[in-house]
Amino acid sequence: QVRLEESGGGSVQPGGSLRLSCVGSGFSVSDQIMTWHRQAPDEAREWLATFAPGGATFYSDSAKGRFTVSRDDHKNTLFLQRDSLKPEDPAVYYCENFDSATWGQGTWVTVSS
């Protein structure tokens, strides 16, 4: 069974850093197109980044230069790094196995001082 589990969310101060993890089970993250998205309250889900099986990465215009996606094949885990968190960053962050259309349950990120 293909499953995804995100973690690493929580409350972060403005300007702080965040590293989210997405652990895959039932498949290898290195073989699948993996994506990160976020959804702020009362807003549509927004695509942030994609990590392709060959190692290529793609970012939305809003995420480019602000987020970094990476992968650890040994841990079967996808990561999303965000430095210098801003007030517009609070949201539920989701990872997705694009090939199987499987989503994780999401992890909340809030920004507060």
LOTI-130172 format. One record per atom (N, C-alpha, C, O): z, y, x; residue in three letters. Coordinates in nm, 2 decimals. Layout:
N
[pt [Z; Y; X]; "ALA"]
...
END
This chain:
113
[pt [0.00; -0.12; 0.08]; "GLN"]
[pt [0.00; 0.00; 0.00]; "GLN"]
[pt [0.00; 0.12; 0.09]; "GLN"]
[pt [0.08; 0.14; 0.18]; "GLN"]
[pt [-0.09; 0.21; 0.06]; "VAL"]
[pt [-0.10; 0.34; 0.14]; "VAL"]
[pt [0.01; 0.44; 0.09]; "VAL"]
[pt [0.02; 0.47; -0.03]; "VAL"]
[pt [0.09; 0.48; 0.18]; "ARG"]
[pt [0.19; 0.58; 0.14]; "ARG"]
[pt [0.20; 0.69; 0.25]; "ARG"]
[pt [0.17; 0.66; 0.37]; "ARG"]
[pt [0.25; 0.80; 0.21]; "LEU"]
[pt [0.27; 0.91; 0.30]; "LEU"]
[pt [0.41; 0.97; 0.27]; "LEU"]
[pt [0.45; 0.98; 0.15]; "LEU"]
[pt [0.48; 1.01; 0.37]; "GLU"]
[pt [0.61; 1.07; 0.35]; "GLU"]
[pt [0.62; 1.19; 0.44]; "GLU"]
[pt [0.62; 1.18; 0.57]; "GLU"]
[pt [0.63; 1.31; 0.38]; "GLU"]
[pt [0.65; 1.43; 0.46]; "GLU"]
[pt [0.80; 1.46; 0.48]; "GLU"]
[pt [0.89; 1.41; 0.41]; "GLU"]
[pt [0.83; 1.53; 0.59]; "SER"]
[pt [0.96; 1.57; 0.62]; "SER"]
[pt [0.96; 1.69; 0.71]; "SER"]
[pt [0.85; 1.73; 0.76]; "SER"]
[pt [1.07; 1.75; 0.73]; "GLY"]
[pt [1.08; 1.87; 0.82]; "GLY"]
[pt [1.09; 2.00; 0.75]; "GLY"]
[pt [1.10; 2.11; 0.82]; "GLY"]
[pt [1.09; 2.00; 0.62]; "GLY"]
[pt [1.10; 2.13; 0.55]; "GLY"]
[pt [1.24; 2.17; 0.55]; "GLY"]
[pt [1.33; 2.11; 0.60]; "GLY"]
[pt [1.26; 2.29; 0.49]; "GLY"]
[pt [1.40; 2.35; 0.48]; "GLY"]
[pt [1.39; 2.50; 0.48]; "GLY"]
[pt [1.28; 2.56; 0.46]; "GLY"]
[pt [1.50; 2.56; 0.51]; "SER"]
[pt [1.51; 2.70; 0.51]; "SER"]
[pt [1.50; 2.75; 0.65]; "SER"]
[pt [1.57; 2.71; 0.74]; "SER"]
[pt [1.41; 2.84; 0.67]; "VAL"]
[pt [1.38; 2.90; 0.81]; "VAL"]
[pt [1.39; 3.05; 0.80]; "VAL"]
[pt [1.35; 3.11; 0.70]; "VAL"]
[pt [1.44; 3.11; 0.90]; "GLN"]
[pt [1.45; 3.26; 0.90]; "GLN"]
[pt [1.31; 3.31; 0.93]; "GLN"]
[pt [1.23; 3.25; 1.00]; "GLN"]
[pt [1.28; 3.43; 0.88]; "PRO"]
[pt [1.15; 3.50; 0.91]; "PRO"]
[pt [1.14; 3.50; 1.07]; "PRO"]
[pt [1.23; 3.54; 1.14]; "PRO"]
[pt [1.02; 3.47; 1.11]; "GLY"]
[pt [0.99; 3.47; 1.25]; "GLY"]
[pt [1.02; 3.34; 1.32]; "GLY"]
[pt [0.98; 3.32; 1.43]; "GLY"]
[pt [1.08; 3.25; 1.24]; "GLY"]
[pt [1.12; 3.12; 1.30]; "GLY"]
[pt [1.00; 3.02; 1.30]; "GLY"]
[pt [0.89; 3.06; 1.25]; "GLY"]
[pt [1.02; 2.91; 1.36]; "SER"]
[pt [0.92; 2.81; 1.37]; "SER"]
[pt [0.95; 2.68; 1.28]; "SER"]
[pt [1.07; 2.66; 1.25]; "SER"]
[pt [0.84; 2.61; 1.25]; "LEU"]
[pt [0.86; 2.49; 1.17]; "LEU"]
[pt [0.76; 2.39; 1.21]; "LEU"]
[pt [0.65; 2.42; 1.25]; "LEU"]
[pt [0.81; 2.26; 1.21]; "ARG"]
[pt [0.72; 2.15; 1.24]; "ARG"]
[pt [0.74; 2.05; 1.14]; "ARG"]
[pt [0.85; 1.98; 1.13]; "ARG"]
[pt [0.64; 2.03; 1.06]; "LEU"]
[pt [0.64; 1.93; 0.95]; "LEU"]
[pt [0.58; 1.80; 1.00]; "LEU"]
[pt [0.49; 1.80; 1.08]; "LEU"]
[pt [0.64; 1.69; 0.95]; "SER"]
[pt [0.58; 1.56; 0.98]; "SER"]
[pt [0.54; 1.48; 0.86]; "SER"]
[pt [0.59; 1.51; 0.75]; "SER"]
[pt [0.44; 1.40; 0.88]; "CYS"]
[pt [0.38; 1.32; 0.77]; "CYS"]
[pt [0.36; 1.18; 0.82]; "CYS"]
[pt [0.27; 1.16; 0.90]; "CYS"]
[pt [0.45; 1.09; 0.78]; "VAL"]
[pt [0.44; 0.95; 0.84]; "VAL"]
[pt [0.35; 0.87; 0.74]; "VAL"]
[pt [0.38; 0.86; 0.62]; "VAL"]
[pt [0.26; 0.80; 0.79]; "GLY"]
[pt [0.17; 0.71; 0.71]; "GLY"]
[pt [0.22; 0.57; 0.72]; "GLY"]
[pt [0.27; 0.52; 0.82]; "GLY"]
[pt [0.20; 0.50; 0.61]; "SER"]
[pt [0.23; 0.35; 0.61]; "SER"]
[pt [0.12; 0.28; 0.53]; "SER"]
[pt [0.07; 0.34; 0.43]; "SER"]
[pt [0.09; 0.16; 0.57]; "GLY"]
[pt [-0.01; 0.09; 0.50]; "GLY"]
[pt [-0.15; 0.12; 0.55]; "GLY"]
[pt [-0.25; 0.07; 0.50]; "GLY"]
[pt [-0.16; 0.20; 0.65]; "PHE"]
[pt [-0.29; 0.24; 0.71]; "PHE"]
[pt [-0.26; 0.31; 0.84]; "PHE"]
[pt [-0.15; 0.34; 0.88]; "PHE"]
[pt [-0.37; 0.33; 0.92]; "SER"]
[pt [-0.35; 0.41; 1.04]; "SER"]
[pt [-0.41; 0.55; 1.03]; "SER"]
[pt [-0.52; 0.57; 0.99]; "SER"]
[pt [-0.32; 0.65; 1.06]; "VAL"]
[pt [-0.36; 0.79; 1.04]; "VAL"]
[pt [-0.48; 0.82; 1.13]; "VAL"]
[pt [-0.56; 0.91; 1.10]; "VAL"]
[pt [-0.50; 0.74; 1.24]; "SER"]
[pt [-0.61; 0.77; 1.33]; "SER"]
[pt [-0.74; 0.73; 1.27]; "SER"]
[pt [-0.85; 0.77; 1.32]; "SER"]
[pt [-0.74; 0.65; 1.17]; "ASP"]
[pt [-0.87; 0.60; 1.11]; "ASP"]
[pt [-0.91; 0.68; 0.99]; "ASP"]
[pt [-1.02; 0.66; 0.94]; "ASP"]
[pt [-0.83; 0.77; 0.94]; "GLN"]
[pt [-0.85; 0.84; 0.82]; "GLN"]
[pt [-0.86; 0.99; 0.84]; "GLN"]
[pt [-0.81; 1.04; 0.93]; "GLN"]
[pt [-0.93; 1.05; 0.75]; "ILE"]
[pt [-0.93; 1.20; 0.74]; "ILE"]
[pt [-0.80; 1.24; 0.68]; "ILE"]
[pt [-0.77; 1.21; 0.56]; "ILE"]
[pt [-0.72; 1.32; 0.75]; "MET"]
[pt [-0.59; 1.36; 0.71]; "MET"]
[pt [-0.59; 1.51; 0.69]; "MET"]
[pt [-0.64; 1.58; 0.77]; "MET"]
[pt [-0.52; 1.55; 0.58]; "THR"]
[pt [-0.52; 1.70; 0.56]; "THR"]
[pt [-0.38; 1.75; 0.52]; "THR"]
[pt [-0.29; 1.67; 0.48]; "THR"]
[pt [-0.36; 1.87; 0.54]; "TRP"]
[pt [-0.24; 1.94; 0.50]; "TRP"]
[pt [-0.27; 2.05; 0.40]; "TRP"]
[pt [-0.38; 2.12; 0.41]; "TRP"]
[pt [-0.19; 2.06; 0.30]; "HIS"]
[pt [-0.20; 2.16; 0.20]; "HIS"]
[pt [-0.06; 2.22; 0.17]; "HIS"]
[pt [0.04; 2.17; 0.21]; "HIS"]
[pt [-0.06; 2.33; 0.10]; "ARG"]
[pt [0.06; 2.38; 0.05]; "ARG"]
[pt [0.04; 2.44; -0.09]; "ARG"]
[pt [-0.07; 2.48; -0.13]; "ARG"]
[pt [0.15; 2.45; -0.16]; "GLN"]
[pt [0.14; 2.51; -0.30]; "GLN"]
[pt [0.27; 2.60; -0.32]; "GLN"]
[pt [0.38; 2.55; -0.32]; "GLN"]
[pt [0.24; 2.73; -0.33]; "ALA"]
[pt [0.35; 2.82; -0.36]; "ALA"]
[pt [0.38; 2.82; -0.51]; "ALA"]
[pt [0.29; 2.78; -0.58]; "ALA"]
[pt [0.50; 2.86; -0.55]; "PRO"]
[pt [0.53; 2.87; -0.69]; "PRO"]
[pt [0.43; 2.95; -0.77]; "PRO"]
[pt [0.39; 3.06; -0.73]; "PRO"]
[pt [0.38; 2.89; -0.88]; "ASP"]
[pt [0.29; 2.96; -0.97]; "ASP"]
[pt [0.15; 2.98; -0.91]; "ASP"]
[pt [0.07; 3.07; -0.95]; "ASP"]
[pt [0.12; 2.91; -0.80]; "GLU"]
[pt [-0.01; 2.93; -0.74]; "GLU"]
[pt [-0.08; 2.79; -0.73]; "GLU"]
[pt [-0.01; 2.69; -0.73]; "GLU"]
[pt [-0.21; 2.80; -0.71]; "ALA"]
[pt [-0.28; 2.67; -0.69]; "ALA"]
[pt [-0.26; 2.61; -0.55]; "ALA"]
[pt [-0.22; 2.68; -0.46]; "ALA"]
[pt [-0.28; 2.48; -0.54]; "ARG"]
[pt [-0.26; 2.42; -0.41]; "ARG"]
[pt [-0.37; 2.47; -0.32]; "ARG"]
[pt [-0.49; 2.48; -0.35]; "ARG"]
[pt [-0.33; 2.49; -0.19]; "GLU"]
[pt [-0.42; 2.56; -0.09]; "GLU"]
[pt [-0.44; 2.46; 0.02]; "GLU"]
[pt [-0.34; 2.42; 0.08]; "GLU"]
[pt [-0.56; 2.43; 0.06]; "TRP"]
[pt [-0.59; 2.35; 0.18]; "TRP"]
[pt [-0.56; 2.44; 0.30]; "TRP"]
[pt [-0.60; 2.56; 0.31]; "TRP"]
[pt [-0.50; 2.38; 0.40]; "LEU"]
[pt [-0.46; 2.44; 0.53]; "LEU"]
[pt [-0.54; 2.39; 0.65]; "LEU"]
[pt [-0.61; 2.47; 0.72]; "LEU"]
[pt [-0.54; 2.26; 0.66]; "ALA"]
[pt [-0.60; 2.20; 0.79]; "ALA"]
[pt [-0.64; 2.06; 0.76]; "ALA"]
[pt [-0.59; 1.99; 0.68]; "ALA"]
[pt [-0.73; 2.01; 0.85]; "THR"]
[pt [-0.78; 1.87; 0.85]; "THR"]
[pt [-0.78; 1.82; 0.99]; "THR"]
[pt [-0.82; 1.89; 1.08]; "THR"]
[pt [-0.74; 1.69; 1.00]; "PHE"]
[pt [-0.75; 1.62; 1.13]; "PHE"]
[pt [-0.84; 1.50; 1.11]; "PHE"]
[pt [-0.80; 1.41; 1.03]; "PHE"]
[pt [-0.95; 1.50; 1.17]; "ALA"]
[pt [-1.05; 1.40; 1.16]; "ALA"]
[pt [-1.02; 1.28; 1.25]; "ALA"]
[pt [-0.95; 1.30; 1.35]; "ALA"]
[pt [-1.07; 1.16; 1.22]; "PRO"]
[pt [-1.04; 1.04; 1.30]; "PRO"]
[pt [-1.08; 1.06; 1.45]; "PRO"]
[pt [-1.01; 1.01; 1.53]; "PRO"]
[pt [-1.19; 1.13; 1.47]; "GLY"]
[pt [-1.23; 1.15; 1.61]; "GLY"]
[pt [-1.15; 1.25; 1.69]; "GLY"]
[pt [-1.17; 1.27; 1.81]; "GLY"]
[pt [-1.06; 1.32; 1.62]; "GLY"]
[pt [-0.97; 1.42; 1.68]; "GLY"]
[pt [-1.01; 1.56; 1.66]; "GLY"]
[pt [-0.94; 1.66; 1.70]; "GLY"]
[pt [-1.12; 1.59; 1.58]; "ALA"]
[pt [-1.16; 1.72; 1.55]; "ALA"]
[pt [-1.06; 1.78; 1.45]; "ALA"]
[pt [-1.01; 1.71; 1.36]; "ALA"]
[pt [-1.04; 1.91; 1.46]; "THR"]
[pt [-0.95; 1.97; 1.36]; "THR"]
[pt [-1.02; 2.09; 1.30]; "THR"]
[pt [-1.11; 2.15; 1.36]; "THR"]
[pt [-0.98; 2.12; 1.18]; "PHE"]
[pt [-1.05; 2.22; 1.10]; "PHE"]
[pt [-0.94; 2.30; 1.03]; "PHE"]
[pt [-0.84; 2.24; 0.98]; "PHE"]
[pt [-0.95; 2.43; 1.01]; "TYR"]
[pt [-0.85; 2.51; 0.95]; "TYR"]
[pt [-0.92; 2.60; 0.85]; "TYR"]
[pt [-1.03; 2.64; 0.86]; "TYR"]
[pt [-0.84; 2.63; 0.74]; "SER"]
[pt [-0.89; 2.74; 0.65]; "SER"]
[pt [-0.88; 2.87; 0.72]; "SER"]
[pt [-0.81; 2.88; 0.82]; "SER"]
[pt [-0.95; 2.97; 0.67]; "ASP"]
[pt [-0.94; 3.10; 0.73]; "ASP"]
[pt [-0.80; 3.15; 0.73]; "ASP"]
[pt [-0.76; 3.22; 0.83]; "ASP"]
[pt [-0.72; 3.13; 0.63]; "SER"]
[pt [-0.59; 3.18; 0.62]; "SER"]
[pt [-0.49; 3.11; 0.72]; "SER"]
[pt [-0.39; 3.16; 0.76]; "SER"]
[pt [-0.53; 2.98; 0.75]; "ALA"]
[pt [-0.44; 2.90; 0.84]; "ALA"]
[pt [-0.48; 2.92; 0.99]; "ALA"]
[pt [-0.40; 2.89; 1.08]; "ALA"]
[pt [-0.60; 2.95; 1.01]; "LYS"]
[pt [-0.65; 2.96; 1.15]; "LYS"]
[pt [-0.57; 3.06; 1.23]; "LYS"]
[pt [-0.55; 3.17; 1.20]; "LYS"]
[pt [-0.52; 3.01; 1.35]; "GLY"]
[pt [-0.44; 3.10; 1.43]; "GLY"]
[pt [-0.30; 3.10; 1.40]; "GLY"]
[pt [-0.22; 3.16; 1.47]; "GLY"]
[pt [-0.26; 3.05; 1.28]; "ARG"]
[pt [-0.12; 3.05; 1.23]; "ARG"]
[pt [-0.06; 2.91; 1.23]; "ARG"]
[pt [0.06; 2.90; 1.25]; "ARG"]
[pt [-0.14; 2.81; 1.20]; "PHE"]
[pt [-0.09; 2.67; 1.19]; "PHE"]
[pt [-0.16; 2.59; 1.29]; "PHE"]
[pt [-0.28; 2.62; 1.33]; "PHE"]
[pt [-0.10; 2.49; 1.34]; "THR"]
[pt [-0.16; 2.39; 1.43]; "THR"]
[pt [-0.13; 2.25; 1.38]; "THR"]
[pt [-0.01; 2.21; 1.35]; "THR"]
[pt [-0.24; 2.17; 1.36]; "VAL"]
[pt [-0.22; 2.03; 1.32]; "VAL"]
[pt [-0.24; 1.94; 1.44]; "VAL"]
[pt [-0.32; 1.97; 1.53]; "VAL"]
[pt [-0.16; 1.84; 1.44]; "SER"]
[pt [-0.17; 1.74; 1.55]; "SER"]
[pt [-0.13; 1.60; 1.50]; "SER"]
[pt [-0.09; 1.59; 1.38]; "SER"]
[pt [-0.15; 1.50; 1.58]; "ARG"]
[pt [-0.13; 1.37; 1.54]; "ARG"]
[pt [-0.07; 1.28; 1.65]; "ARG"]
[pt [-0.11; 1.30; 1.77]; "ARG"]
[pt [0.02; 1.20; 1.62]; "ASP"]
[pt [0.07; 1.10; 1.71]; "ASP"]
[pt [0.04; 0.96; 1.66]; "ASP"]
[pt [0.10; 0.91; 1.57]; "ASP"]
[pt [-0.06; 0.90; 1.73]; "ASP"]
[pt [-0.11; 0.77; 1.68]; "ASP"]
[pt [0.00; 0.66; 1.69]; "ASP"]
[pt [0.00; 0.57; 1.61]; "ASP"]
[pt [0.08; 0.67; 1.80]; "HIS"]
[pt [0.18; 0.57; 1.82]; "HIS"]
[pt [0.29; 0.57; 1.71]; "HIS"]
[pt [0.34; 0.47; 1.67]; "HIS"]
[pt [0.31; 0.69; 1.66]; "LYS"]
[pt [0.41; 0.70; 1.55]; "LYS"]
[pt [0.35; 0.70; 1.41]; "LYS"]
[pt [0.41; 0.71; 1.31]; "LYS"]
[pt [0.21; 0.69; 1.41]; "ASN"]
[pt [0.14; 0.70; 1.29]; "ASN"]
[pt [0.17; 0.82; 1.21]; "ASN"]
[pt [0.20; 0.81; 1.09]; "ASN"]
[pt [0.18; 0.93; 1.27]; "THR"]
[pt [0.23; 1.05; 1.21]; "THR"]
[pt [0.14; 1.17; 1.23]; "THR"]
[pt [0.08; 1.19; 1.34]; "THR"]
[pt [0.13; 1.25; 1.13]; "LEU"]
[pt [0.05; 1.38; 1.14]; "LEU"]
[pt [0.16; 1.49; 1.14]; "LEU"]
[pt [0.26; 1.48; 1.07]; "LEU"]
[pt [0.13; 1.60; 1.21]; "PHE"]
[pt [0.22; 1.71; 1.22]; "PHE"]
[pt [0.15; 1.84; 1.18]; "PHE"]
[pt [0.03; 1.85; 1.19]; "PHE"]
[pt [0.23; 1.93; 1.14]; "LEU"]
[pt [0.19; 2.07; 1.11]; "LEU"]
[pt [0.29; 2.17; 1.17]; "LEU"]
[pt [0.40; 2.17; 1.13]; "LEU"]
[pt [0.24; 2.25; 1.26]; "GLN"]
[pt [0.33; 2.34; 1.33]; "GLN"]
[pt [0.30; 2.48; 1.28]; "GLN"]
[pt [0.18; 2.52; 1.27]; "GLN"]
[pt [0.40; 2.56; 1.25]; "ARG"]
[pt [0.39; 2.69; 1.21]; "ARG"]
[pt [0.49; 2.78; 1.29]; "ARG"]
[pt [0.61; 2.76; 1.27]; "ARG"]
[pt [0.44; 2.87; 1.36]; "ASP"]
[pt [0.53; 2.96; 1.43]; "ASP"]
[pt [0.53; 3.10; 1.36]; "ASP"]
[pt [0.44; 3.13; 1.28]; "ASP"]
[pt [0.63; 3.18; 1.38]; "SER"]
[pt [0.64; 3.31; 1.33]; "SER"]
[pt [0.62; 3.31; 1.17]; "SER"]
[pt [0.54; 3.37; 1.12]; "SER"]
[pt [0.71; 3.23; 1.11]; "LEU"]
[pt [0.71; 3.22; 0.96]; "LEU"]
[pt [0.72; 3.36; 0.90]; "LEU"]
[pt [0.80; 3.44; 0.95]; "LEU"]
[pt [0.65; 3.38; 0.79]; "LYS"]
[pt [0.65; 3.50; 0.72]; "LYS"]
[pt [0.69; 3.48; 0.58]; "LYS"]
[pt [0.69; 3.37; 0.53]; "LYS"]
[pt [0.72; 3.59; 0.51]; "PRO"]
[pt [0.77; 3.58; 0.37]; "PRO"]
[pt [0.67; 3.51; 0.28]; "PRO"]
[pt [0.71; 3.45; 0.18]; "PRO"]
[pt [0.54; 3.51; 0.31]; "GLU"]
[pt [0.44; 3.45; 0.22]; "GLU"]
[pt [0.42; 3.30; 0.25]; "GLU"]
[pt [0.34; 3.24; 0.18]; "GLU"]
[pt [0.50; 3.24; 0.34]; "ASP"]
[pt [0.49; 3.10; 0.38]; "ASP"]
[pt [0.57; 3.01; 0.29]; "ASP"]
[pt [0.54; 2.89; 0.29]; "ASP"]
[pt [0.67; 3.05; 0.21]; "PRO"]
[pt [0.74; 2.95; 0.13]; "PRO"]
[pt [0.65; 2.88; 0.04]; "PRO"]
[pt [0.57; 2.94; -0.03]; "PRO"]
[pt [0.66; 2.75; 0.03]; "ALA"]
[pt [0.58; 2.66; -0.05]; "ALA"]
[pt [0.62; 2.52; -0.04]; "ALA"]
[pt [0.71; 2.49; 0.05]; "ALA"]
[pt [0.57; 2.43; -0.12]; "VAL"]
[pt [0.58; 2.29; -0.10]; "VAL"]
[pt [0.46; 2.25; -0.01]; "VAL"]
[pt [0.34; 2.28; -0.05]; "VAL"]
[pt [0.48; 2.18; 0.10]; "TYR"]
[pt [0.38; 2.14; 0.19]; "TYR"]
[pt [0.35; 1.99; 0.17]; "TYR"]
[pt [0.44; 1.91; 0.17]; "TYR"]
[pt [0.22; 1.96; 0.16]; "TYR"]
[pt [0.18; 1.82; 0.13]; "TYR"]
[pt [0.08; 1.78; 0.24]; "TYR"]
[pt [0.00; 1.86; 0.29]; "TYR"]
[pt [0.09; 1.65; 0.27]; "CYS"]
[pt [-0.01; 1.59; 0.35]; "CYS"]
[pt [-0.09; 1.49; 0.26]; "CYS"]
[pt [-0.04; 1.45; 0.16]; "CYS"]
[pt [-0.21; 1.47; 0.30]; "GLU"]
[pt [-0.30; 1.39; 0.22]; "GLU"]
[pt [-0.38; 1.29; 0.30]; "GLU"]
[pt [-0.43; 1.34; 0.41]; "GLU"]
[pt [-0.40; 1.17; 0.26]; "ASN"]
[pt [-0.50; 1.08; 0.32]; "ASN"]
[pt [-0.62; 1.10; 0.23]; "ASN"]
[pt [-0.63; 1.05; 0.12]; "ASN"]
[pt [-0.72; 1.18; 0.29]; "PHE"]
[pt [-0.83; 1.22; 0.21]; "PHE"]
[pt [-0.92; 1.10; 0.17]; "PHE"]
[pt [-0.97; 1.10; 0.06]; "PHE"]
[pt [-0.93; 1.00; 0.26]; "ASP"]
[pt [-1.02; 0.89; 0.23]; "ASP"]
[pt [-0.97; 0.81; 0.11]; "ASP"]
[pt [-1.05; 0.75; 0.04]; "ASP"]
[pt [-0.84; 0.80; 0.09]; "SER"]
[pt [-0.78; 0.72; -0.02]; "SER"]
[pt [-0.73; 0.81; -0.13]; "SER"]
[pt [-0.67; 0.76; -0.23]; "SER"]
[pt [-0.74; 0.94; -0.11]; "ALA"]
[pt [-0.69; 1.03; -0.21]; "ALA"]
[pt [-0.54; 1.01; -0.24]; "ALA"]
[pt [-0.50; 1.01; -0.35]; "ALA"]
[pt [-0.47; 0.98; -0.13]; "THR"]
[pt [-0.32; 0.96; -0.15]; "THR"]
[pt [-0.25; 1.08; -0.10]; "THR"]
[pt [-0.28; 1.13; 0.01]; "THR"]
[pt [-0.15; 1.12; -0.17]; "TRP"]
[pt [-0.07; 1.24; -0.14]; "TRP"]
[pt [0.08; 1.19; -0.11]; "TRP"]
[pt [0.13; 1.10; -0.17]; "TRP"]
[pt [0.14; 1.27; -0.03]; "GLY"]
[pt [0.28; 1.26; -0.01]; "GLY"]
[pt [0.36; 1.33; -0.12]; "GLY"]
[pt [0.29; 1.40; -0.21]; "GLY"]
[pt [0.49; 1.32; -0.12]; "GLN"]
[pt [0.57; 1.39; -0.23]; "GLN"]
[pt [0.59; 1.53; -0.20]; "GLN"]
[pt [0.64; 1.61; -0.29]; "GLN"]
[pt [0.56; 1.58; -0.08]; "GLY"]
[pt [0.57; 1.72; -0.04]; "GLY"]
[pt [0.71; 1.75; 0.02]; "GLY"]
[pt [0.81; 1.67; 0.00]; "GLY"]
[pt [0.72; 1.85; 0.09]; "THR"]
[pt [0.84; 1.90; 0.15]; "THR"]
[pt [0.85; 2.05; 0.14]; "THR"]
[pt [0.76; 2.12; 0.17]; "THR"]
[pt [0.97; 2.10; 0.09]; "TRP"]
[pt [0.98; 2.24; 0.06]; "TRP"]
[pt [1.01; 2.32; 0.19]; "TRP"]
[pt [1.08; 2.27; 0.28]; "TRP"]
[pt [0.95; 2.43; 0.19]; "VAL"]
[pt [0.98; 2.53; 0.30]; "VAL"]
[pt [1.01; 2.66; 0.24]; "VAL"]
[pt [0.94; 2.71; 0.16]; "VAL"]
[pt [1.13; 2.71; 0.27]; "THR"]
[pt [1.17; 2.84; 0.22]; "THR"]
[pt [1.19; 2.93; 0.35]; "THR"]
[pt [1.23; 2.88; 0.45]; "THR"]
[pt [1.18; 3.06; 0.33]; "VAL"]
[pt [1.20; 3.16; 0.43]; "VAL"]
[pt [1.30; 3.26; 0.39]; "VAL"]
[pt [1.28; 3.33; 0.29]; "VAL"]
[pt [1.41; 3.26; 0.45]; "SER"]
[pt [1.52; 3.35; 0.41]; "SER"]
[pt [1.60; 3.39; 0.53]; "SER"]
[pt [1.62; 3.31; 0.63]; "SER"]
[pt [1.66; 3.51; 0.53]; "SER"]
[pt [1.74; 3.55; 0.64]; "SER"]
[pt [1.89; 3.53; 0.60]; "SER"]
[pt [1.98; 3.56; 0.68]; "SER"]
END
